[in-house]
Amino acid sequence: MTLRVYNYLTRQMEDFKPLHEGRVGIYVCGPTVYGHAHIGHAKVYVSFDVVVRYLRYLGYKVRYVQNITDVGHLTDDADEGEDKVGRKARLEQLQPMEVVEYYTRSYFEDMDALNVTRPDISARASGHVLEQIELAQTLIERGYAYEANGSVFFSVESFPEYGKLSGRKVEELEEGARVEVNPDKRHPADFAVWRAAPPGHLIRWNSPWGEGYPGWHAECSVMAAKYLGLPFDIHGGGLENIFPHNESEIAQSEAAYGLGFARYWLLNNMVTVDGVKMGKSLGNFVTIKDALQRHEPMTIRFFTLSSHYRSPTDFSETALEAAGKGLDRLYGGVRLVRDRLAMAEDGGADAAFQQVLDEHKARFIEAMDDDFGTPQALAALFDLTKEVNTLLNSGEPVSRGTLEAIDGLYRELGGDVLGIIPDQLPEETGAGLEDALVQILIELRQEFRQAKDWASADAIRDRLAEVGIALEDGPEGTRWRLMK
């Protein structure tokens, strides 16, 4: 099966075919570093980490570029207000670069904890100001932008395709009710490529139009073009930024360079709290650091992958606790295999069980080929674990070759692709003792049965069923398995 992705540019599923055979260029909008990353950020960057991991698993050579927004992102998330980094610096009485350094380090600490592979290039907006000035000059020269009182604005009316990603039409765009109309703009929807720095503004550079700073949208255009070339394969980010940020990236890039921008637009949906978008501006966010005080890192990663990247994910402590229990069940199977490996006898892989492994691997790949369907991929791993538990609790000897094949598949699919099964599992919190505890209860139940205490024997069976464990009596004894 060919990898198929949902392309927001065309609003349809498409076969993924990179521009250059065997190579993929991907750009993902990175964080604005004025505060600690929250669970919404975890969804973005864990999701695209899996996208990159799977592309590499398929054999592609991937160049993954992600920016660090350390200037130009305004407080209303569109094109008005105060620079977010500058505002934080003013409130904390710090230099802007102090704020940037602190929260950039915090971001990477969180990503490392969540086993997010670092991008090949982490480009800072402040390190590419000259390119952004050049972008503004080129747009003016080509008639797509104009200067007004030290700022440079892109004229949306000059670019007929403006709105092709978001579906918005220029004639329908009106200035948002939250901000006053900017008298320097020719059209309310025109956006800043370069902005004049007002008096007292902490972040500023010299430009042909006076001291100022780049527009938020400009940074992604110049960095994507510099490190990936145009056009490039995949642009990723949050769906909430489709307008005006992503739309403006396309317009200014294609207008300035005369080339296509990104060929596939993969955008992840938001994390919600009681159905409302999680965000710093709403005050309903939970930082990754706070969540890590209460939950294991892989629990947060597992929670993120339990819903499709294009679906909203509703956050709650209950949901994270349930994710932790689900991951513990998966780890229970992995631990059992690795424990048995330590004492297994030599022998090749069992052909019949190898077929079971191949079937579950095929299901996993089919799910991932369907627009990176991680929920279905996880389901394939859980079904595999049920088969593994049944095999290892059958009482029959299992060869080293079979155990190595099982462990290898866990490492390949759960480790290399999904990033949730590390080489060294975390300290057991009880789930790793699952098999031993169930075996004790099976033995106790057998003693009750031998004593003809059927009520007590049935009570053990029923209580185990309540927590999702089924007992199956047979000629070789009693086996247990996780219930579907």
N, C-alpha and C positions, 0 to 999 in steps of 0.2 A: 504494500500500500504506500502511496506517495504522501508525504507530509502536506496537509492542507491547513490553511490558516484563514481566519476571518480578517479581511482587509477593510478597515473603516473608510478607506479612500473610495472603494467601489461598493461598499456595503454588501459584500457577498463572500462566500467561501471560495478560495482559489488554491490551486496547486502552487506550492512554493518552489520557485525556480530562481536561484540567485543570478545576479547579473554576470558574474564570473564563475565558471564551473569550479566547484570544490571550495569556494571561498564565500564568506558572508561578512558583510559589514553591518553592524547594528549600533544605533545611537539611542540612548535612553536618557530622558530628562532627569537630571539628578536633583538632590535636595537643595533648598535654600537654607544656608547654615546660620540661622539666627536663634535656634532653639534645639532641644534634644529631639531626635526622631521618635515618631509615635507608631502605633500599630498600623495606621494607614500606610506609612512609609514601608513598613515590613511587608505588606502585601505587594506593593509595587516591585520592590527590589528582590524579594524571594521569588516572585512570579517570573521576572525576567532573568533571574539567575537560572531557573529551571529551563527557560527557553534557550539560553546560551549553552547550558550543560547538554541539553538534548541535541542541539545542532552539532555540537562537538562529538557526541555519542554516535551520530549518524555519519561522522567522518569529515565534516566541514572544518576548514581552518577559519576560525572566527576572530574578527577584530571587534572587541566590545569597547565602545567609547561612552563614557558617562560624564556629564559636567558637574561641577560644583558651582552653584549660584551664590556668589559672594558680593554681588552688586546688581542693582537694576530691577530687582523684584519689588514692586510697590505693594503697599499695604492693602489695597482693595483687589489684589490678584489680577487686575486688568491693566489700566494705563493711567491711573491717577493715584494720589496719596503720597505717602512718605516711603522712602527706601527702607525695607524691612531690617536689613543689617544696620543701616545708619540709625534707625529708630532705637534698636536694641542697644547700640553703642552709646547713644545719647542718654538713655534711661539708666544704663549701668555706669555711665561716666568712664567709658573705656574707648580705646582706639578701635575703629571698625575691624582692623585686622586681628586684634585680640579676640574679638567676638568670633570672627571667622575661624581662627586657628582652634579655639576651644571646641566649637561645635562641629568642625570638620573631624577632629580627632574623636569626638563623641560618636559621630555617625559611623565611622569605620569600626570603632569598638563594638557597636551594636551589630553591624553587618558581620563582623568576624564571629561574634557569638552565635549568630543565626546561620553560620556556615555558608554565607553568601560569598561566592568567588569574587575577588576584587576585579574591577574592569581592567582591561589592558591599558587604557588611558583614562585618567581622571583629570579632566581639563577644567581649570578655574577661569571663570569669566573675566576676572581682573587681570589675568595674564594674557588676554587676547583683545585688549582695548584698541590697539592699533588696527587690527583687522576689522573691528567693528566700526571704527572711524572710516576706514576704506570702503566698507559696505555702504555707509551713509553717503559718501562722496559718489560712489558708483550709481546709486539710486537717484541722486540728484541729477547727475550727468545724463542718465537715461530717461529722465522725465517722470520717474515714479515717486519721487519724494521732493519735499520743499523745506526750506529753512524759514523759521519764524521765531524771532526773539531769542536766538541762541539754541533753539531746539530744531531737530530735523524730524519731520513727520512723513510717514508713508501715506500716499494718497490711494485709498482703497478703490476709488472710482477709476483710477488709471489702470487697474489690473482686473480685466473682465472675469477672471476665474476666481476672484476672491469669494470664499464661501464654499468651495468645492469639497472640502473635507467635512465641515460642520453642517453643510446644507443651508446655511444662512445666505440671504440675498442682500446686497448692498442697499438697495432701495428700501429694505425693511428694517435696516439697522438704525436704532436711535440711541442716543446717549442714555446710559443707565440712570435710574432715578436717584442712585446713591451719591452721584457726583454732579457738580455744576458743569455746564458746558464750557469747554476750554476755548476761549476766544481766538487762540492761535491756530486752531484747526480749521481747515476748509470744510471738512465733513466730520460730523460727530464720531464716526467710527475710525477715522484716521488714527494711526498709532505711532508712538515715538520710536524712532530708530536711535536717536541720540537726544538727550534731554539736558537742557541748561540747568546748572546747579544753582539753586536759590541761595541767598545769603545765609551763612551758618551751616550749610550742608557739608557734612564731614568727608564725603567721598567725591572726589573730583579730579578730572584730568584736563589738560589743555587740548583744544581741538580747533579746527578752522573756524568754528562758530563761537568760540569762547570756552570758558571752563564749564565742564559738564560731566556726564556719565552715561554709559550705554543703556539702551532700552533692554528690558528683560528678554524680549523675543529675539533680539539681534544676536545674542551670545550663542544660542543653539545653532543658528544659521551658519555663522562663521566657523565654529568648532567642528560641526559635522562636515562641512565642506573641506576644511583643512586636513582632517585626519582620516576621512573616509572617501573623499572625492564625490563628485556628483555625476549621475544619481547614485545613491547607495541603497542597500537592500531593505533594511528594517528600521523604522523609527518606533520606539516604544515610549510609554509614559502613562500617566493617569488620564482616564476618560474626561475628568472634570476640566482638564486643560485643553480640550479640543478647540474651544473658542474662549478667548481670542488667541491664546498662545500658539498652539499648533497651526492654526489657520494663518496667523501672521508669519510664522516661520516659512511656510510654503510660499506665500506671496512675495516676501522680500527676497527670498533665495532665488526663485525662478525668475523674478524680474531683474535681479542684479546679474545673475550668472548666465541666463539664457538657457539653462538646462533643467531637467526634472530634478526634484528634491529627493524624497523617499518613495520607494516603489510599493512597500507594504507598510501599513500603519496598524500596529498592534497596540491596543489601549486597554488597560485593566480597569475594571470597575472599582468603586470605592468601598471602604469599610464604613459601616454604619453603626450607630448606637441607638437602639430603639427606632430604627428606620431613618435616622437623621445622619447625614454625612459626618464622620469624625473629622475634626479639624481644630487647629489652634485658635482660629478666629472665633469659633463657637464655644470654646472652653470645655468641650466634651471629649477631649482626647486622653489617651493613656499612653505614656511614653513607653518605649521598649524597655528602658532601664527599670521603670516601675514594674512592668509585667515580669521581667526577669527576677525580680525579688520574690515572686510568688510561683513562678512556673519555670520548668526547664526550657532552655533555648529551643531544643528540638520539638517541644510541645507547641511553641509559638509557630515554628516553621510548618509543622504538621497541620495545625489549625488553618494556616494560610492556604495550604495546598488541598485542603479538604473541600474547598469550593473552587469552581472554575475561575480563571483569572478575569473573564469577562462578566462574571456574575457578582452582584453585591454580596458582601460578607458581613453579617451582623455580629458584632462583638459583644460578649458578655463573659463574666467570670465563669458562669455555668458552662458556656460553650468551650472555654479553654480547659476547664476541668474534664469535660467529656473527651476533648482531644487528647489530653494526657492519658486517660484510661485506654483510649484506642491505641495510642502509640505504645503503651505498656504491653498490650496484647501482642502487638507485632514484635516488640523486643523479646517477649517471652519465647516466641518461636525461634528467633535468631539465637538467643542465649542457649536454648536447648540443643540446637544444632552444634554450636561451638563447644558446649560442654561435652557432648558426645564425641566430637572430633578428637578431644584430648585423650580418649581411651579406646578409640575405634580400632578394629582390626583391619589390616590391609585388604584391599579388594577393589575391583573396578566398579564403576557406576552401574547401578541396576538399569537395564534397558527400559523396563516398563515405567520406572519412576522418572527416568530421563524424558520420556514422552510427556509425563505430567508437567515437568519443568518447562519443556518446550511449548506446551499449550498455554501455560500461564504467561510465559514470556511473550508469546504472540499476542495475547490479549492486552498485555501492558503496552506493547509497541503500537497496536491498533488504536488504543486510547490516546497515546501521545501523538500519533500521526493525525488525529482528529483535533486540530487546533490546541494541542498541548492539554489534553483532557486529564488533568491530574486526579480528580476524584475517581474516575474509572480506573486509572492506573493504580491508585491505592487499593481499590476494590480487588484488583487482580492479585496484589500482594497479600491481602488478607485471605483471599480464597486459597492462595498457595500455602499460607501458614496453617490453614485448617487441614490441608492435605499432609503437610509436614508433621503436624501434631498427631494425626491419625497414624502415620507411618511409624513415628518414634515411640508411640505408646501401644503399638501392636504386640509387643513382647518378642518380636522377631529381630534377629541381629541385622544391623544396617551397616553396610560396608563403608570404609573410609572414602572410597571413590564417590559414592552416593552423597555422603555428607559434604564432601568438598564441592560437589556440583551444586548442592542446595545453597551452601554458604557463598559460593561464587556468584550465584544468581542474585542473592540478597545484596551483595556488595555492588554488583553491576547495576541493578535496577533501583534499589533503594538507596544505594550509596552514591554511585557515579552520576545517576540521572536526577533523582529526587533530592539527594543530599540529606536524607533523614536517618540513614543507617551508617554510623561512623565505624571505622575499623575497631575502635575501642568504645564499647557501649558505656553509657554513664553508670554510675553506681546504682545498684539495684535498690528500688524503693518498695520491693515486695512482689512486683510482677515477675521477676526472674525466679522466684520461689514457687511460681504457680504449679508447675508440674509436681514438685515434691509435696506440696500441700494437698493437691488433689489426690495424689497417690495415698497419702495418709488417710484421707477420708474414704477412699475406695476400700482400703484395708479394714478400717473401722466398720464400714457398711457390711463387709463380708463377715466380720465377726458377729454382727447383729443377725445376719441371715443364718449363720450356722447355729446360733442360739435360738432361731425361730422367732426373733424379735422383729417381726415384719414392719411394725409401725415405725420403729427407730430407723430401720434400713431405708424405708420409703421416705422418711423425713430428710435423710441425707441427700437422697436422689433429688427430691423436690426442691430443697434449698439450693443445691447446685444449679438446678435448672433455672431458678429465679435469677441467678447471676450470669446466665448464659452458657452454662457448661452441661453438656448432655452425656450421660453414662450409657454405654452400650454393652450388654452382657452377651458373651459368646462362649464357644467351647474352649477357647484359649484363655478365658478370663474376662475381666471388665476393662474396656477401653473408654477413654473420654475424648471429647472433641468440643470445640467452640461451636455454639449454635449459630445459624445464619440469622 
